[in-house]
């Protein structure tokens, strides 16, 4: 049973680390956070209901740890060593540059989102889950997932570009967002 | 005029839009000058974000982190906290499963990239080698979903295109799948029967990597479930083997890949010979259902010759 959860955790490691990177903006920090998250999750594995999704449960643990840490150190939005992380990442200069432009802004902007929005964006945009899967993972209707996700991405985009114009004037969300 | 909602535009970018909505969105994109700007919001926060993030987080998973989860970490490097008691329980598993010792031995053999090794250690007992790797392979969600999809129960199965290849293509024959960024190439590498008496096939996927010449490659193992779905039991990026869709190779020997190693553990007996495989293909692997591809060609309606 513990073995089972450990095995699944190993499978989740790449995703967890990526999520931790999105929160922390630095690979070393991301790996530390991933480690802490696994330790915490193993210690509390009795709180995880078998048959429910392990990924969203662990994402939440990571978020809690990260925000605890931020509060504790009173550091806000650490975005320092992103460049290092990117240098490690790629040999293809062009992509690295693309990434550099985008990522430092993105990570800052992600930090401004609500935890629930971070989770949604990660699961759908980064982990490539379908809306249906995300809805199941979060226990909300699919329409809610879509309206929340669209809103979160617009907020992210505005924040990423440091702008406040909003193209949404003509748009409508389908449901009454918060359900 | 019809109002195109943000949700619809988003679903369009994410490749999750219904067919009739797609037509409406495309009409809107073609005519309304505001459309592109609205669309861009979801491109930037979707595929573009994902690619940048993949690039930034590409470094190999460090040994200590994998070991910490598997249970072989020394208490000193364990973070302070209530995690200490749990790991002691994870020594060995029965039936030749994972042990911290086995993993260390694998490390000791000097294999560079520990993460895949750890994944291989799991292959024996656990269904799913490295499925945590992202399934975003081509840069196009639409094409990715043709290859591998996650079902609602969390199980990953072959998407329509890969399914078709696994179901109908002979090993070694490459199939091109057109995508917006270039063609992905899917090849079944070999077929075998697993120790659980399932038909399994090793496959290889070669992807057009956007923006550079290199071809990204993935390989994995899918097994045919009773309902006809091909369950993806292993799937990993395969940096070692770049180009050439090589010949059928029931791989053995020191140079072989993680997925090859997983095959070794799963296989019962030998890989199918070409004739065996052809026979199985003709019967759509198990029962003589009737997949679209099979049409008896020769006169007489049956296999013309025994082998």
Boltz contact constraints between the chains, C-beta under 6 A:
constraints:
  - contact:
      token1: [A, 2]
      token2: [B, 89]
      max_distance: 6.0
  - contact:
      token1: [A, 3]
      token2: [B, 93]
      max_distance: 6.0
  - contact:
      token1: [A, 6]
      token2: [B, 69]
      max_distance: 6.0
  - contact:
      token1: [A, 7]
      token2: [B, 122]
      max_distance: 6.0
  - contact:
      token1: [A, 7]
      token2: [B, 126]
      max_distance: 6.0
  - contact:
      token1: [A, 9]
      token2: [B, 69]
      max_distance: 6.0
  - contact:
      token1: [A, 10]
      token2: [B, 69]
      max_distance: 6.0
  - contact:
      token1: [A, 11]
      token2: [B, 128]
      max_distance: 6.0
  - contact:
      token1: [A, 11]
      token2: [B, 131]
      max_distance: 6.0
  - contact:
      token1: [A, 11]
      token2: [B, 132]
      max_distance: 6.0
  - contact:
      token1: [A, 12]
      token2: [B, 132]
      max_distance: 6.0
  - contact:
      token1: [A, 13]
      token2: [B, 61]
      max_distance: 6.0
  - contact:
      token1: [A, 14]
      token2: [B, 132]
      max_distance: 6.0
  - contact:
      token1: [A, 14]
      token2: [B, 133]
      max_distance: 6.0
  - contact:
      token1: [A, 15]
      token2: [B, 132]
      max_distance: 6.0
  - contact:
      token1: [A, 18]
      token2: [B, 57]
      max_distance: 6.0
  - contact:
      token1: [A, 21]
      token2: [B, 57]
      max_distance: 6.0
  - contact:
      token1: [A, 31]
      token2: [B, 65]
      max_distance: 6.0
  - contact:
      token1: [A, 35]
      token2: [B, 65]
      max_distance: 6.0
  - contact:
      token1: [A, 35]
      token2: [B, 68]
      max_distance: 6.0
  - contact:
      token1: [A, 36]
      token2: [B, 79]
      max_distance: 6.0
  - contact:
      token1: [A, 38]
      token2: [B, 69]
      max_distance: 6.0
  - contact:
      token1: [A, 39]
      token2: [B, 79]
      max_distance: 6.0
  - contact:
      token1: [A, 39]
      token2: [B, 81]
      max_distance: 6.0
  - contact:
      token1: [A, 39]
      token2: [B, 83]
      max_distance: 6.0
  - contact:
      token1: [A, 42]
      token2: [B, 83]
      max_distance: 6.0
  - contact:
      token1: [A, 42]
      token2: [B, 86]
      max_distance: 6.0
  - contact:
      token1: [A, 43]
      token2: [B, 82]
      max_distance: 6.0
  - contact:
      token1: [A, 43]
      token2: [B, 83]
      max_distance: 6.0
  - contact:
      token1: [A, 85]
      token2: [B, 56]
      max_distance: 6.0
  - contact:
      token1: [A, 86]
      token2: [B, 56]
      max_distance: 6.0
  - contact:
      token1: [A, 88]
      token2: [B, 59]
      max_distance: 6.0
  - contact:
      token1: [A, 89]
      token2: [B, 55]
      max_distance: 6.0
  - contact:
      token1: [A, 89]
      token2: [B, 56]
      max_distance: 6.0
  - contact:
      token1: [A, 89]
      token2: [B, 58]
      max_distance: 6.0
  - contact:
      token1: [A, 90]
      token2: [B, 55]
      max_distance: 6.0
  - contact:
      token1: [A, 92]
      token2: [B, 212]
      max_distance: 6.0
  - contact:
      token1: [A, 95]
      token2: [B, 55]
      max_distance: 6.0
  - contact:
      token1: [A, 95]
      token2: [B, 211]
      max_distance: 6.0
  - contact:
      token1: [A, 99]
      token2: [B, 52]
      max_distance: 6.0
  - contact:
      token1: [A, 99]
      token2: [B, 55]
      max_distance: 6.0
  - contact:
      token1: [A, 99]
      token2: [B, 56]
      max_distance: 6.0
  - contact:
      token1: [A, 102]
      token2: [B, 52]
      max_distance: 6.0
  - contact:
      token1: [A, 103]
      token2: [B, 52]
      max_distance: 6.0
  - contact:
      token1: [A, 103]
      token2: [B, 56]
      max_distance: 6.0
  - contact:
      token1: [A, 106]
      token2: [B, 49]
      max_distance: 6.0
  - contact:
      token1: [A, 125]
      token2: [B, 46]
      max_distance: 6.0
  - contact:
      token1: [A, 125]
      token2: [B, 49]
      max_distance: 6.0
  - contact:
      token1: [A, 125]
      token2: [B, 50]
      max_distance: 6.0
  - contact:
      token1: [A, 126]
      token2: [B, 50]
      max_distance: 6.0
  - contact:
      token1: [A, 128]
      token2: [B, 135]
      max_distance: 6.0
  - contact:
      token1: [A, 128]
      token2: [B, 136]
      max_distance: 6.0
  - contact:
      token1: [A, 130]
      token2: [B, 16]
      max_distance: 6.0
  - contact:
      token1: [A, 131]
      token2: [B, 16]
      max_distance: 6.0
  - contact:
      token1: [A, 133]
      token2: [B, 150]
      max_distance: 6.0
  - contact:
      token1: [A, 136]
      token2: [B, 152]
      max_distance: 6.0
  - contact:
      token1: [A, 146]
      token2: [B, 7]
      max_distance: 6.0
  - contact:
      token1: [A, 150]
      token2: [B, 6]
      max_distance: 6.0
  - contact:
      token1: [A, 150]
      token2: [B, 7]
      max_distance: 6.0
  - contact:
      token1: [A, 150]
      token2: [B, 10]
      max_distance: 6.0
  - contact:
      token1: [A, 153]
      token2: [B, 42]
      max_distance: 6.0
  - contact:
      token1: [A, 153]
      token2: [B, 45]
      max_distance: 6.0
  - contact:
      token1: [A, 154]
      token2: [B, 41]
      max_distance: 6.0
  - contact:
      token1: [A, 156]
      token2: [B, 45]
      max_distance: 6.0
  - contact:
      token1: [A, 157]
      token2: [B, 41]
      max_distance: 6.0
  - contact:
      token1: [A, 157]
      token2: [B, 44]
      max_distance: 6.0
  - contact:
      token1: [A, 157]
      token2: [B, 45]
      max_distance: 6.0
  - contact:
      token1: [A, 167]
      token2: [B, 37]
      max_distance: 6.0
  - contact:
      token1: [A, 167]
      token2: [B, 38]
      max_distance: 6.0
  - contact:
      token1: [A, 171]
      token2: [B, 5]
      max_distance: 6.0
  - contact:
      token1: [A, 171]
      token2: [B, 6]
      max_distance: 6.0
  - contact:
      token1: [A, 172]
      token2: [B, 5]
      max_distance: 6.0
  - contact:
      token1: [A, 174]
      token2: [B, 7]
      max_distance: 6.0
